[in-house]
Amino acid sequence: MTTNWQPVQARVRSATLSAFRQEENKPALVGLTPENLKKLVALPQGENRLEWIAANVIDFYNQINMLYGLVFARCTEVTCPTMQASSRFEYLWVDGDQYKTPVALSAPKYIELLMKWVNDLIANPKIFPVLPQDAFPDSFEATAQSIFKRLFRVYAHIFHHHLQEVIGLGAEAHLTSSCMHLIFFIRKFKLVKSVDLLPLKELIARYEGSKTSSDPRK
């Protein structure tokens, strides 16, 4: 069984980002140290901040799409009746459209709605402009903040409720590196409040205290 979401193609509005987004130019995430990640998330010289944020929204959407696909078949209405990250953190869904007030949902339903919501935002050229002459809306950074805050919740859910399945697939290092990449990025550009990262506080502390990202448990 696989997810219903398809990878989103990168927007091509910048020669710098176009070259960076080529697969052969992307650095391997697994094994990167905290110092490496700090360099990786830094704004490329001469690049526009909003373009960089938009490009990373798409990258992380695609990464999470793939990673959640590893546990999709085990994340069901029965196994995960609420969207949470341990019993301490429960997430409610609201989108101002179909769900105008916060509502408790199962994890698979929450993530399904989240991924569709992000996909629809990315596909909207009024929010993620495609033509070079079109500017980002004034609300873009606030929109990106909301996207990143919610995407982080998928990582948190996987770590707290599906980690053993990920380990069984031999993908723990990839999951950890991808998650830490997101965390370093959103902290670098102040896109998410520290309180929103509390569900993975221990993981972050272990990673930042380790010499490499290959095994953050050490």
Solvent accessible surface area in square Angstrom, and as a share of the most:
residue,aa,sasa,rsa
1,M,177,0.79
2,T,110,0.64
3,T,18,0.11
4,N,126,0.64
5,W,32,0.11
6,Q,129,0.57
7,P,87,0.54
8,V,27,0.15
9,Q,150,0.67
10,A,42,0.33
11,R,32,0.12
12,V,108,0.62
13,R,50,0.18
14,S,19,0.12
15,A,89,0.69
16,T,66,0.38
17,L,8,0.04
18,S,33,0.22
19,A,53,0.41
20,F,57,0.24
21,R,23,0.08
22,Q,87,0.39
23,E,129,0.58
24,E,139,0.62
25,N,78,0.40
26,K,71,0.30
27,P,59,0.37
28,A,81,0.63
29,L,27,0.14
30,V,71,0.41
31,G,33,0.31
32,L,30,0.15
33,T,35,0.21
34,P,18,0.11
35,E,102,0.46
36,N,58,0.30
37,L,2,0.01
38,K,108,0.46
39,K,154,0.65
40,L,25,0.12
41,V,3,0.02
42,A,39,0.30
43,L,68,0.34
44,P,31,0.19
45,Q,182,0.81
46,G,85,0.82
47,E,22,0.10
48,N,80,0.41
49,R,91,0.33
50,L,47,0.23
51,E,14,0.06
52,W,4,0.02
53,I,0,0.00
54,A,0,0.00
55,A,10,0.08
56,N,4,0.02
57,V,0,0.00
58,I,2,0.01
59,D,22,0.12
60,F,0,0.00
61,Y,1,0.00
62,N,38,0.20
63,Q,32,0.14
64,I,1,0.01
65,N,10,0.05
66,M,93,0.42
67,L,3,0.01
68,Y,0,0.00
69,G,28,0.27
70,L,67,0.33
71,V,1,0.00
72,F,41,0.17
73,A,56,0.43
74,R,149,0.55
75,C,4,0.02
76,T,49,0.29
77,E,107,0.48
78,V,133,0.77
79,T,86,0.50
80,C,8,0.05
81,P,84,0.53
82,T,43,0.25
83,M,0,0.00
84,Q,49,0.22
85,A,0,0.00
86,S,29,0.18
87,S,108,0.70
88,R,183,0.67
89,F,42,0.18
90,E,89,0.40
91,Y,24,0.09
92,L,81,0.40
93,W,2,0.01
94,V,44,0.25
95,D,45,0.23
96,G,51,0.49
97,D,107,0.55
98,Q,129,0.58
99,Y,42,0.16
100,K,146,0.62
101,T,98,0.57
102,P,85,0.53
103,V,52,0.30
104,A,58,0.45
105,L,28,0.14
106,S,10,0.06
107,A,0,0.00
108,P,21,0.13
109,K,68,0.29
110,Y,0,0.00
111,I,0,0.00
112,E,73,0.33
113,L,22,0.11
114,L,0,0.00
115,M,0,0.00
116,K,117,0.50
117,W,53,0.19
118,V,0,0.00
119,N,52,0.27
120,D,68,0.35
121,L,27,0.13
122,I,13,0.07
123,A,74,0.57
124,N,53,0.27
125,P,81,0.51
126,K,167,0.71
127,I,34,0.17
128,F,1,0.00
129,P,1,0.01
130,V,78,0.45
131,L,95,0.47
132,P,104,0.65
133,Q,136,0.61
134,D,58,0.30
135,A,85,0.66
136,F,26,0.11
137,P,41,0.25
138,D,157,0.81
139,S,66,0.42
140,F,1,0.00
141,E,46,0.21
142,A,63,0.49
143,T,29,0.17
144,A,0,0.00
145,Q,66,0.29
146,S,34,0.22
147,I,0,0.00
148,F,0,0.00
149,K,66,0.28
150,R,23,0.08
151,L,0,0.00
152,F,2,0.01
153,R,36,0.13
154,V,0,0.00
155,Y,2,0.01
156,A,0,0.00
157,H,1,0.00
158,I,1,0.01
159,F,21,0.09
160,H,77,0.34
161,H,62,0.28
162,H,4,0.02
163,L,45,0.22
164,Q,137,0.61
165,E,49,0.22
166,V,2,0.01
167,I,62,0.31
168,G,67,0.65
169,L,106,0.53
170,G,70,0.67
171,A,16,0.12
172,E,25,0.11
173,A,30,0.23
174,H,64,0.28
175,L,1,0.00
176,T,0,0.00
177,S,2,0.01
178,S,0,0.00
179,C,0,0.00
180,M,0,0.00
181,H,18,0.08
182,L,0,0.00
183,I,0,0.00
184,F,11,0.05
185,F,0,0.00
186,I,0,0.00
187,R,92,0.34
188,K,108,0.46
189,F,11,0.05
190,K,165,0.70
191,L,5,0.03
192,V,18,0.10
193,K,150,0.63
194,S,90,0.58
195,V,94,0.54
196,D,41,0.21
197,L,8,0.04
198,L,68,0.34
199,P,6,0.04
200,L,7,0.04
201,K,120,0.51
202,E,101,0.45
203,L,12,0.06
204,I,14,0.07
205,A,64,0.50
206,R,102,0.37
207,Y,0,0.00
208,E,77,0.34
209,G,68,0.65
210,S,19,0.12
211,K,185,0.78
212,T,62,0.36
213,S,0,0.00
214,S,63,0.41
215,D,32,0.17
216,P,3,0.02
217,R,141,0.51
218,K,184,0.78
